[in-house]
Amino acid sequence: MRKITMSVIVLITMASCNSLKSTNTSSIADAATLLSSMSSNSTVQQISSLFSLLDTDKNKAISSTEAIGSVADNFNVLDTDKNSSLNLTELQGLLGLLK
């Protein structure tokens, strides 16, 4: 229940940001839902789906402004090459953090 509440708060906050007005908010909502359902049993396919939803500008990288929830909270840990963006391989590190 707490994850769902936090996801709703994140969505409301993000929807009110001017920088997201041009962003597809349904993708963000889908990403928040998927992220809140992730656990130690999540699959690489779910991470791939999450990556696609979070990569709103479709540049094959997730910037800190595209990250939400636990991805944003752990962005610096996941960004192993320290280039200020996450590729799919780096995002897969989220599975290790969920265990």
Contacts in CASP RR format, 6 or more apart in sequence:
PFRMAT RR
TARGET T0000
AUTHOR 0000-0000-0000
METHOD contacts of the structure
MODEL  1
MRKITMSVIVLITMASCNSLKSTNTSSIADAATLLSSMSSNSTVQQISSL
FSLLDTDKNKAISSTEAIGSVADNFNVLDTDKNSSLNLTELQGLLGLLK
3 36 0 8 1.000
4 36 0 8 1.000
6 36 0 8 1.000
6 69 0 8 1.000
7 32 0 8 1.000
7 33 0 8 1.000
7 35 0 8 1.000
7 36 0 8 1.000
7 69 0 8 1.000
10 32 0 8 1.000
10 68 0 8 1.000
10 69 0 8 1.000
11 25 0 8 1.000
11 28 0 8 1.000
11 29 0 8 1.000
11 32 0 8 1.000
14 20 0 8 1.000
14 25 0 8 1.000
14 28 0 8 1.000
14 68 0 8 1.000
15 25 0 8 1.000
15 28 0 8 1.000
19 65 0 8 1.000
20 28 0 8 1.000
23 56 0 8 1.000
24 56 0 8 1.000
27 53 0 8 1.000
27 54 0 8 1.000
27 56 0 8 1.000
28 53 0 8 1.000
28 56 0 8 1.000
28 68 0 8 1.000
30 53 0 8 1.000
31 50 0 8 1.000
31 53 0 8 1.000
31 54 0 8 1.000
31 68 0 8 1.000
32 68 0 8 1.000
32 69 0 8 1.000
34 46 0 8 1.000
34 49 0 8 1.000
34 50 0 8 1.000
34 53 0 8 1.000
35 50 0 8 1.000
35 68 0 8 1.000
35 69 0 8 1.000
35 70 0 8 1.000
35 71 0 8 1.000
38 46 0 8 1.000
38 50 0 8 1.000
38 70 0 8 1.000
38 94 0 8 1.000
38 98 0 8 1.000
39 98 0 8 1.000
40 95 0 8 1.000
40 96 0 8 1.000
40 98 0 8 1.000
40 99 0 8 1.000
42 95 0 8 1.000
42 98 0 8 1.000
44 92 0 8 1.000
44 95 0 8 1.000
47 88 0 8 1.000
47 91 0 8 1.000
47 92 0 8 1.000
47 94 0 8 1.000
47 95 0 8 1.000
48 88 0 8 1.000
50 71 0 8 1.000
50 91 0 8 1.000
50 94 0 8 1.000
51 62 0 8 1.000
51 88 0 8 1.000
51 91 0 8 1.000
54 62 0 8 1.000
54 66 0 8 1.000
54 67 0 8 1.000
54 68 0 8 1.000
54 71 0 8 1.000
54 91 0 8 1.000
55 61 0 8 1.000
55 62 0 8 1.000
55 66 0 8 1.000
56 66 0 8 1.000
57 63 0 8 1.000
57 66 0 8 1.000
60 87 0 8 1.000
60 88 0 8 1.000
61 85 0 8 1.000
61 86 0 8 1.000
61 87 0 8 1.000
62 71 0 8 1.000
62 85 0 8 1.000
62 86 0 8 1.000
62 91 0 8 1.000
63 84 0 8 1.000
63 85 0 8 1.000
64 72 0 8 1.000
64 75 0 8 1.000
64 84 0 8 1.000
64 85 0 8 1.000
67 75 0 8 1.000
67 86 0 8 1.000
70 94 0 8 1.000
70 97 0 8 1.000
70 98 0 8 1.000
71 78 0 8 1.000
71 86 0 8 1.000
71 91 0 8 1.000
71 94 0 8 1.000
74 94 0 8 1.000
74 97 0 8 1.000
75 86 0 8 1.000
77 97 0 8 1.000
78 86 0 8 1.000
78 90 0 8 1.000
78 91 0 8 1.000
78 93 0 8 1.000
78 94 0 8 1.000
78 97 0 8 1.000
79 85 0 8 1.000
79 86 0 8 1.000
79 90 0 8 1.000
80 90 0 8 1.000
81 90 0 8 1.000
END
